[in-house]
Amino acid sequence: MKLFTVTLTKRTDEQADRLYRLLQSSCGILHHKEHIHIALDRRKGLYRIEVSGVPPGFRLKEDGIRVYKAAADVLADYVLEEEERELLLKIIKQDFNYKQDDEVEGILAFCRQVLYGEGEWSEGAGQTEAYLRRKQKIISEFYEYLEVYTEFDLNGFLRFRLHAYKDELRDVVEYAIDEFVMDRQYQEFISLLQYFVYIQEAKIPFVHLIHKGGSDFLLLNEQMESMETPEMDAVVTVEMLEREINFEDMIISTLITVSPQQIYIHTREPELQVIKTIKQIFENRVELCGYCRLCHNLDRGAAAEYNKG
């Protein structure tokens, strides 16, 4: 008794073999009773995986439901792990008209962060809440279809169905494009500041930038005197007015204006974004302090404040 046949076209042998193995493993819940038969038929550019119930032991009303649910679960995982990347690429290129490889890959990287964190599209990747939500959307449509129809063409299903799932992917791409554009503008801005620092002569030997925690910084000159924040340099100000000026911009603008030959950064949070940005702009002028007398005094001061509170 034929239950359903999954048809794959324009796929690789590896993809067809993987789906075949997954169906064997999952639908094989009845295999040990010899009630289920699964066969893979290979032809040029065409793969057909047929799942059948073997009478008299196979009972369509009870066993069929179990097989359809297992198959829908497997097919959903297959789509997420094998097809999702291509679906995103299609949306990026066709719906949003991005064609250059570097732009497409940049947008795809932001999509991956949203969908899988820092993971990759691969077997068993990213069983996150977002993954499971997308999977459930796919499972419900697959199961409803398999209950009614015996021929399942994967290409046609991906093209004409799964609207809720594909709408979510489109929302992800829209968000990723916004992030990509902002990131590119930010990198262009950083490059401008790098050039400005490069052509500018040093005005003072060095400064100490003391990170007191959070967004609280203290700037000391070579005499260990606190430095007032000078007026922003006109060139820097024009560029920054195109963005929302925040404490990171103010610190960077101050450092560019005073133009030290060397910047000693004292921090317990070297991975803080503002610290990484300063290192990126000033490059070999920056030195991170591991732990020195200034850091020790800073820690003592913080402890005193804590005890006082």
Secondary structure, 3 states (H helix, E strand, C coil): CEEEEEEEECCCHHHHHHHHHHHHHHHHHHHHHCCEEEEEEEECCEEEEEEEECCCCCCHHHHHHHHHHHHHHHHHHHHHHHHHHHHHHHHHHHHCCCCCHHHHHHHHHHHHHHHHCCCCCCCCCCCCHHHHHHHHHHHHHHHHHHHHCCEEEHHHHHHHCCHHHHHHHHHHHHHHHHHHHHHHHHHHHHHHHHHHHHHCCCCEEEEEEEEEECCEEEEECCCCCECCCCCCCHHHHHHHCCCCCCHHHHHHHHHHHHCEEEEEEECCCCCCHHHHHHHHHHHHHEEEECCCHHHHHHHHHHHHHHHHC
